[in-house]
Amino acid sequence: METKYAVILIIDDQPANLKVLLSFLKQHNFEVRIAENGDRALQVLDNYQPDIILLDVMMPGMDGFETCRRIKANKENAGIPVIFMTALDNVEDKVAGFEVGGVDYITKPFQQVEVLARVNTHITLRKQKLKLEQALAEVKKLSGFLPICAFCKKIRDDEGYWQQVEQYITEHSEARFSHGVCPDCAEEHYGEILRKIKNKKKK
């Protein structure tokens, strides 16, 4: 079975537009979901998250701007890129789209090369952002206060168990350990032996 590259939600009430988009997006290995209006789109997003949304500006009832505003108001969906589709070409409409959270515009009639370029660009940016957020989340695992025993120096983990420092750091970062002995501990535990070795070397 062929793997789908990404999932696109198209929100549009015009069958002709949907037919054109469905045809060439599926040819380029995208999985496509459809919502015929803003209300239906919000219902879909309650249960399913696409990688990107193509949203028509002019729709009966709730228009594209209001639909986008409501999509972005939900923190679960706020990060999904929204590309507006419109035949309108004035600056005011474009600014309005960006103000409600859109990331780009596709003009009608559709040019396949342009649609694919914009979709691919924003899917790539989205994946890079998610990777960065994941990396930052990993870094934050070692931030804040860590309960550490004043005597044995074990660390209490998030589940309340006490672990050796090396084990805790290994599980919460990519750090690895090579053990050695610091000068103070060397003096405390091996001082006499070290002095004897030095004296022999002097002779």
ZAMARGU-4260 file (C-alpha; in steps of 0.2 Angstrom, whole numbers, plus 5000, padded with zeros to 4 digits):
<rodrens>
0) 5000/5000/5000 | 5007/5017/4995 | 5011/5029/5009 | 5002/5046/5009 | 5013/5061/5010
5) 5002/5072/5020 | 4983/5075/5024 | 4974/5090/5017 | 4957/5097/5023 | 4948/5107/5009
10) 4934/5118/5015 | 4924/5124/5000 | 4906/5124/4995 | 4909/5123/4976 | 4909/5106/4968
15) 4919/5112/4953 | 4933/5118/4964 | 4933/5102/4974 | 4934/5092/4958 | 4949/5101/4952
20) 4959/5100/4969 | 4954/5082/4972 | 4960/5076/4956 | 4978/5083/4956 | 4981/5082/4974
25) 4977/5064/4975 | 4989/5061/4960 | 5003/5069/4970 | 5000/5056/4984 | 4990/5067/4996
30) 4976/5061/5007 | 4961/5073/5005 | 4947/5077/5017 | 4932/5088/5012 | 4921/5100/5022
35) 4907/5109/5012 | 4906/5124/5025 | 4914/5131/5040 | 4903/5123/5053 | 4906/5106/5045
40) 4925/5109/5045 | 4925/5113/5064 | 4916/5097/5067 | 4929/5087/5057 | 4943/5096/5067
45) 4935/5091/5083 | 4940/5073/5079 | 4954/5074/5066 | 4969/5085/5063 | 4975/5087/5045
50) 4993/5093/5041 | 4986/5108/5031 | 4970/5117/5027 | 4964/5124/5011 | 4950/5136/5015
55) 4939/5146/5003 | 4936/5164/5007 | 4918/5166/5000 | 4906/5153/5007 | 4888/5155/5012
60) 4885/5157/5031 | 4901/5158/5039 | 4914/5165/5027 | 4932/5159/5026 | 4939/5173/5038
65) 4927/5168/5052 | 4930/5150/5049 | 4949/5153/5051 | 4947/5163/5066 | 4937/5149/5075
70) 4950/5136/5070 | 4964/5146/5077 | 4954/5149/5093 | 4955/5131/5097 | 4973/5128/5104
75) 4973/5110/5097 | 4971/5116/5079 | 4980/5133/5081 | 4996/5126/5073 | 4988/5119/5057
80) 4993/5130/5042 | 4978/5138/5034 | 4980/5143/5015 | 4966/5154/5009 | 4958/5151/4991
85) 4951/5166/4983 | 4947/5175/4967 | 4948/5191/4976 | 4965/5200/4973 | 4964/5216/4984
90) 4976/5220/4998 | 4962/5222/5011 | 4956/5204/5009 | 4974/5197/5010 | 4978/5207/5025
95) 4962/5201/5033 | 4967/5183/5030 | 4984/5185/5038 | 4976/5194/5053 | 4965/5179/5057
100) 4979/5167/5056 | 4981/5162/5037 | 4999/5158/5031 | 4996/5161/5012 | 4984/5163/4998
105) 4980/5153/4982 | 4971/5163/4968 | 4957/5156/4957 | 4957/5149/4944 | 4970/5137/4951
110) 4987/5134/4944 | 4992/5116/4949 | 5011/5121/4950 | 5007/5135/4962 | 4995/5125/4973
115) 5008/5111/4975 | 5022/5123/4978 | 5013/5132/4992 | 5006/5117/5000 | 5023/5108/5000
120) 5031/5123/5007 | 5020/5125/5022 | 5019/5107/5026 | 5038/5107/5026 | 5038/5122/5038
125) 5025/5114/5049 | 5035/5098/5051 | 5051/5108/5055 | 5041/5118/5068 | 5035/5102/5076
130) 5052/5095/5077 | 5059/5111/5085 | 5045/5111/5097 | 5049/5093/5102 | 5067/5096/5104
135) 5063/5111/5115 | 5052/5100/5125 | 5066/5088/5128 | 5078/5102/5133 | 5065/5108/5146
140) 5064/5091/5154 | 5080/5096/5163 | 5074/5113/5168 | 5067/5119/5184 | 5070/5112/5202
145) 5076/5094/5204 | 5074/5086/5222 | 5091/5079/5226 | 5096/5070/5242 | 5109/5080/5253
150) 5118/5064/5257 | 5118/5051/5243 | 5115/5064/5229 | 5101/5053/5221 | 5088/5063/5212
155) 5069/5060/5214 | 5060/5058/5197 | 5043/5063/5191 | 5035/5047/5198 | 5043/5049/5215
160) 5057/5036/5213 | 5075/5040/5218 | 5088/5037/5205 | 5107/5039/5203 | 5111/5056/5195
165) 5119/5047/5180 | 5103/5036/5177 | 5091/5051/5178 | 5101/5062/5166 | 5103/5048/5154
170) 5084/5045/5153 | 5081/5064/5151 | 5094/5069/5139 | 5106/5063/5126 | 5121/5064/5138
175) 5132/5049/5141 | 5144/5046/5155 | 5162/5041/5156 | 5167/5039/5174 | 5183/5047/5182
180) 5190/5053/5198 | 5191/5071/5202 | 5207/5078/5211 | 5198/5080/5228 | 5191/5062/5228
185) 5208/5055/5222 | 5217/5063/5237 | 5203/5057/5249 | 5203/5039/5243 | 5220/5036/5235
190) 5231/5050/5242 | 5243/5039/5251 | 5245/5027/5236 | 5247/5042/5224 | 5261/5049/5235
195) 5270/5033/5236 | 5269/5032/5217 | 5276/5049/5215 | 5290/5046/5227 | 5295/5030/5218
200) 5296/5040/5202 | 5307/5053/5210 | 5319/5040/5215
</rodrens>
